[in-house]
Amino acid sequence: MEYSNPELPEGINTSKEHPLKEFAILTIGLLGLIFIIISSLIILVDNFADKIPFKLESELPISSIIKHENVEKLPPYLEKVTQKVLKSFELPDEMNITFHYVNSDTVNAFATLGGHIVLYRGLIEKLKYEDELAMVIAHEIAHVKYRHPIMSASHGVVVGIVLTVLSSSSGNSIVSDLMGTTGTATLMKFSRNFEYQADKDAINSITKLYGHADGATGLFKVFKDVHAGEEPFELFATHPLTENRISRTTKLAEKHPLSGNTVRVPLPGKFISWLKHEKERSVH
């Protein structure tokens, strides 16, 4: 038998594709899979989270913390508007809403577990009309109505578990960071959807109460002025860009027949004076 040692052609054991290209394709595929897995799990969890009895949610520790740390009494006018808006929703009897006022410059309001809604003086004092204040209140009530706080908490748990498992098995810090970014982006997407859903119900509420949706547009213009040039890239933001919310509000408002009463009610002078006094009080 004759032995021969032929010269092998170059590159026979190497891919024609650039290694970085292969890495990019694999990484994009992995991140896409992670997005699908997390989204699917969040949707699955949502089908159970909103079935948790509201009474049980009210007994969670964070609910108690909010209740005891924000004990300032609402002034009569603010109490009047909150109850007026609350009645427009016709919530189930077991869904109790508790409003809290915080004397702080923070331009914000939020709803949390157990039906607790926190209103900050910093946001209220930037409003000019009652329907803008009603829009803030209605938006937060809508979050409670749809059980967004408990669902958001569930989302965080799901994303945390998935990313912990996948990151520990990846063995690559770059891939782990990318997975974390993908998880965050997925979480933010659902958060923005909640905001749009709450906006829609809030617009329905103020249109029912005031005959128009000018309060929604006015509120978002306030946010636009406050966050001018500072809004983050929407992909990683919990809230939609203000311009997008204004655009959607305009389209939703067009679907509501106007009552003919387009006169907007300014915030009472007495209430504005009270806010100024509160601001002075917070400094001392």
C-alpha positions in Angstrom: 0.0 0.0 0.0 1.4 3.3 -1.0 1.3 6.1 1.5 0.8 9.7 0.4 0.6 13.0 2.4 -1.2 15.5 0.2 -1.2 19.2 1.0 -4.5 20.3 2.3 -6.1 23.4 0.9 -6.0 26.5 3.2 -9.1 27.4 5.2 -10.7 24.0 5.1 -11.5 24.0 8.8 -12.5 27.7 9.1 -15.8 29.4 8.4 -16.1 31.9 5.6 -18.1 34.1 7.9 -16.3 36.7 10.0 -16.4 35.5 13.7 -17.8 38.8 14.9 -20.7 38.4 12.4 -21.4 35.0 13.7 -21.3 36.3 17.3 -23.6 39.1 16.4 -26.2 36.8 14.8 -26.1 34.4 17.7 -26.4 37.2 20.2 -29.3 38.9 18.4 -31.1 35.6 18.2 -30.5 35.0 21.9 -31.8 38.4 22.9 -34.8 37.9 20.6 -35.5 34.6 22.4 -35.2 36.3 25.8 -37.6 39.0 24.8 -40.2 36.4 23.7 -39.7 34.3 26.9 -40.0 37.3 29.2 -43.0 38.7 27.3 -44.8 35.4 27.4 -44.1 34.9 31.1 -45.3 38.4 31.9 -48.5 37.9 29.9 -49.0 34.6 31.7 -48.4 36.2 35.1 -50.8 39.0 34.3 -53.6 36.5 33.9 -53.1 35.5 37.6 -51.9 38.8 39.2 -55.1 40.7 38.6 -57.0 37.8 40.1 -55.3 38.4 43.5 -58.0 39.6 45.9 -57.7 43.4 46.3 -58.1 43.0 50.1 -55.0 40.7 50.1 -53.1 43.3 48.1 -54.1 46.0 50.6 -52.4 43.9 53.4 -49.0 43.8 51.7 -46.2 45.6 53.7 -45.6 48.3 51.2 -49.2 49.4 51.4 -48.9 49.8 55.1 -45.7 51.9 54.7 -47.4 54.3 52.3 -50.4 54.6 54.6 -48.4 55.5 57.7 -45.8 57.7 56.2 -48.1 60.0 54.2 -50.6 61.1 56.8 -51.1 64.7 55.8 -54.8 65.5 55.4 -56.1 66.6 52.0 -57.4 70.1 52.0 -61.2 70.4 51.4 -60.9 71.4 47.7 -58.5 68.5 46.8 -60.7 66.1 48.7 -63.7 67.3 46.8 -62.0 66.8 43.4 -60.7 63.4 44.3 -64.1 62.2 45.3 -65.7 63.7 42.2 -63.3 61.9 39.9 -63.5 58.7 41.9 -67.3 58.5 41.5 -67.0 58.8 37.7 -65.2 55.4 37.7 -67.8 53.3 39.5 -65.2 50.9 40.9 -66.1 47.7 42.7 -67.1 48.1 46.4 -64.0 46.2 47.6 -61.6 48.4 45.7 -61.0 51.2 48.2 -58.9 54.1 47.1 -56.9 56.2 49.7 -55.4 59.5 48.6 -52.3 60.9 50.2 -50.9 64.4 49.9 -47.1 65.1 50.1 -45.8 68.6 50.6 -42.8 68.2 48.3 -41.4 70.0 45.2 -41.5 66.6 43.4 -43.4 66.9 40.1 -45.1 63.6 40.3 -48.1 61.5 41.4 -48.3 57.7 41.6 -50.5 54.8 42.5 -49.1 51.9 44.5 -50.3 48.6 46.0 -53.5 48.5 48.0 -55.2 51.4 46.2 -52.9 54.1 47.7 -52.5 57.2 45.5 -49.9 59.8 46.3 -50.2 63.4 45.0 -47.2 65.8 45.3 -47.6 69.5 45.8 -44.8 70.0 43.2 -47.1 68.7 40.4 -50.4 70.3 41.7 -48.9 73.8 41.9 -48.0 73.7 38.2 -51.6 73.1 37.1 -53.9 75.9 36.2 -57.3 74.3 35.8 -59.4 71.8 37.7 -59.7 69.4 34.7 -55.9 69.1 34.7 -55.9 68.2 38.3 -58.8 65.7 37.6 -56.7 64.2 34.8 -53.9 63.5 37.2 -56.3 61.9 39.7 -58.2 59.9 37.1 -54.9 58.6 35.6 -53.8 57.2 38.9 -57.3 55.7 39.7 -57.1 53.9 36.4 -53.9 52.3 37.4 -55.6 50.9 40.5 -58.7 49.9 38.5 -56.6 47.7 36.1 -54.4 46.4 39.0 -51.2 47.8 37.4 -49.3 48.1 40.7 -49.6 44.4 41.5 -48.9 43.4 37.9 -45.8 45.6 37.7 -44.5 44.1 40.9 -45.1 40.6 39.4 -43.3 41.7 36.2 -40.2 42.7 38.2 -40.1 39.3 39.9 -40.4 37.4 36.6 -37.7 39.4 34.9 -35.4 39.1 37.9 -35.7 35.3 38.0 -35.3 34.8 34.3 -32.2 37.1 34.1 -30.6 35.5 37.1 -30.9 32.0 35.7 -29.8 33.0 32.2 -26.9 35.3 33.3 -25.5 32.6 35.6 -25.4 30.1 32.8 -24.1 32.4 30.1 -20.5 32.7 31.4 -20.0 35.9 29.4 -20.2 39.3 31.0 -21.0 41.1 27.7 -23.8 38.7 26.9 -25.1 39.0 30.5 -25.2 42.8 30.2 -27.0 42.6 26.9 -29.6 40.2 28.5 -30.1 42.6 31.3 -30.7 45.5 28.9 -33.2 43.3 27.0 -35.0 42.5 30.2 -35.2 46.1 31.2 -36.5 47.1 27.7 -39.1 44.4 27.8 -40.2 45.6 31.3 -40.4 49.2 30.2 -42.6 48.2 27.1 -45.3 46.8 29.4 -45.0 49.8 31.7 -45.6 52.2 28.8 -48.6 50.1 27.7 -50.0 50.6 31.3 -49.6 54.4 31.0 -51.5 54.5 27.7 -54.3 52.4 29.1 -54.5 54.7 32.2 -54.5 57.7 29.9 -57.4 56.4 27.9 -59.6 55.8 31.0 -58.6 59.1 32.5 -59.6 60.9 29.3 -63.0 59.1 29.4 -63.4 60.3 33.0 -62.7 63.9 32.5 -64.7 64.1 29.3 -67.7 62.7 31.3 -67.1 65.3 34.0 -66.2 68.4 32.0 -67.5 67.7 28.5 -64.0 67.8 26.9 -60.5 66.5 27.2 -58.6 69.8 27.4 -57.4 68.8 30.9 -55.4 65.9 29.4 -53.7 68.0 26.8 -53.0 70.7 29.4 -51.4 68.2 31.8 -49.1 66.8 29.2 -48.0 70.2 28.1 -47.0 70.8 31.8 -44.9 67.6 31.6 -43.4 68.7 28.3 -42.3 72.0 29.9 -41.0 70.3 33.0 -39.0 67.6 31.1 -37.9 69.8 28.2 -34.9 68.2 26.5 -34.5 65.7 29.4 -36.8 62.8 28.4 -34.9 59.6 28.0 -34.9 57.4 24.9 -38.4 55.9 25.0 -37.2 52.3 24.7 -35.8 52.5 28.3 -38.4 54.8 29.8 -41.3 53.8 32.0 -43.5 56.4 30.4 -44.2 57.2 26.8 -42.7 60.3 25.3 -44.9 63.3 26.1 -45.3 64.1 22.4 -46.7 60.7 21.8 -49.1 61.0 24.7 -50.3 64.4 23.4 -50.8 62.8 19.9 -52.8 59.9 21.3 -54.8 62.3 23.6 -55.8 64.3 20.5 -57.0 61.2 18.7 -58.9 59.9 21.7 -60.6 63.3 22.3 -61.9 63.3 18.7 -63.9 60.2 19.4 -65.8 61.8 22.3 -68.8 64.0 21.5 -68.4 67.4 23.2 -71.2 68.5 25.6 -70.9 72.1 24.4 -69.5 73.2 27.8 -65.9 74.0 27.0 -65.5 76.6 29.7 -62.5 75.6 31.8 -62.6 76.1 35.6 -59.4 77.6 37.1 -58.1 76.3 40.3 -59.7 78.4 43.1 -57.6 81.3 44.4 -57.9 80.1 48.0 -56.5 76.7 47.0 -53.6 78.4 45.1 -52.8 80.4 48.2 -52.9 77.3 50.3 -50.3 75.7 47.9 -48.0 78.7 48.3 -48.3 78.5 52.0 -47.4 74.8 51.8 -44.4 75.6 49.7 -43.2 78.1 52.3 -43.9 75.6 55.1 -41.8 72.9 53.4 -38.7 75.3 53.4 -38.9 75.9 57.1 
